[in-house]
Amino acid sequence: MPLKRNLQINITDARSGAAITVRTMPGAAQAELAGQQDGIIKVRLRAAIAETPEANEELIAFLAAQLDIPVKHIEIVAGASGRDKIISIEGLTTAQVEEALLSGSNE
């Protein structure tokens, strides 16, 4: 599900890319964007528990597919053991991240 264009997503420029905040929602039938709230992107995951290494791997793979970049360019820099995570995205600008997530072109 692409995010709606009138949403405000907090995406921060970083030295070599962008950073976003993601809230993971476990137990979904498939990984998908689930909207946003207060600048936090919500992502539904198939993983039963959001705080596990398996959920983190699923989130990284999902975001890499959405952004059309290698998984090695995405890193969870904070929140790996929680539902809310700060994600570093190497090699993309904030505008590129926003466009990719809003367009849903890689779903």
C-alpha positions as CSV (number, residue, x, y, z in Angstrom):
1,M,0.0,0.0,0.0
2,P,1.7,3.3,-1.0
3,L,1.6,6.1,1.5
4,K,-0.6,9.0,0.7
5,R,1.0,12.1,-0.6
6,N,-0.5,14.4,2.0
7,L,1.3,12.6,4.9
8,Q,4.2,14.1,6.6
9,I,7.1,11.7,7.1
10,N,10.1,12.7,9.2
11,I,13.1,11.9,7.1
12,T,16.4,13.3,8.1
13,D,19.4,14.0,5.9
14,A,22.5,12.2,7.1
15,R,26.1,12.4,5.9
16,S,25.8,9.6,3.4
17,G,22.0,9.2,3.1
18,A,18.8,9.5,5.1
19,A,17.3,8.3,8.3
20,I,13.7,7.4,9.1
21,T,11.8,6.2,12.1
22,V,9.7,3.1,11.6
23,R,7.2,1.4,13.9
24,T,6.9,-2.3,13.2
25,M,3.6,-4.1,13.5
26,P,3.9,-7.9,13.7
27,G,1.6,-10.7,12.7
28,A,0.6,-9.5,9.2
29,A,-0.2,-11.8,6.3
30,Q,2.5,-10.0,4.3
31,A,5.0,-7.2,4.8
32,E,3.5,-3.8,3.7
33,L,3.5,-0.1,4.4
34,A,0.7,0.7,6.9
35,G,0.7,4.5,6.8
36,Q,2.3,6.9,9.2
37,Q,1.6,8.7,12.5
38,D,3.4,11.7,13.8
39,G,6.1,11.3,11.1
40,I,6.8,7.6,12.0
41,I,6.3,5.2,9.1
42,K,4.3,2.1,10.1
43,V,5.3,-1.2,8.5
44,R,3.4,-4.5,9.0
45,L,5.6,-7.5,9.2
46,R,4.9,-11.3,8.9
47,A,7.1,-11.9,11.9
48,A,5.2,-12.9,15.1
49,I,7.2,-10.6,17.3
50,A,8.6,-7.2,16.2
51,E,11.6,-7.2,18.6
52,T,13.4,-10.3,17.1
53,P,16.3,-10.5,14.8
54,E,14.1,-12.2,12.2
55,A,11.7,-9.2,12.3
56,N,14.6,-6.9,11.8
57,E,15.9,-8.9,8.8
58,E,12.4,-8.9,7.3
59,L,12.1,-5.1,7.8
60,I,15.4,-4.4,6.2
61,A,14.6,-6.7,3.2
62,F,11.2,-5.1,2.8
63,L,12.6,-1.5,2.9
64,A,15.4,-2.5,0.5
65,A,12.8,-3.8,-2.0
66,Q,10.7,-0.6,-1.5
67,L,13.7,1.6,-2.1
68,D,15.3,-0.5,-4.8
69,I,18.6,-0.6,-3.0
70,P,20.8,-3.5,-1.6
71,V,20.1,-4.6,1.9
72,K,23.7,-3.7,2.9
73,H,22.7,0.0,2.5
74,I,20.1,-0.2,5.2
75,E,20.9,-0.4,8.9
76,I,18.9,-0.3,12.1
77,V,20.9,2.2,14.2
78,A,18.5,2.3,17.2
79,G,15.6,0.3,18.5
80,A,16.7,-3.2,17.2
81,S,15.1,-4.8,20.3
82,G,11.9,-2.7,20.2
83,R,9.0,-1.9,17.9
84,D,10.2,1.6,17.1
85,K,13.4,1.7,15.1
86,I,15.6,4.3,13.5
87,I,16.8,3.2,10.1
88,S,19.8,4.6,8.3
89,I,19.6,4.5,4.5
90,E,22.9,4.9,2.7
91,G,23.1,6.4,-0.7
92,L,19.7,8.0,-1.0
93,T,18.6,11.5,-0.3
94,T,15.5,12.3,1.8
95,A,13.7,13.3,-1.4
96,Q,14.4,9.9,-3.0
97,V,13.3,8.0,0.1
98,E,10.1,10.0,0.4
99,E,9.3,9.5,-3.3
100,A,9.9,5.8,-3.2
101,L,7.8,5.3,-0.1
102,L,5.0,7.5,-1.3
103,S,4.9,6.0,-4.8
104,G,4.8,2.4,-3.7
105,S,6.3,1.6,-7.0
106,N,8.2,-1.4,-5.8
107,E,5.4,-3.2,-4.1
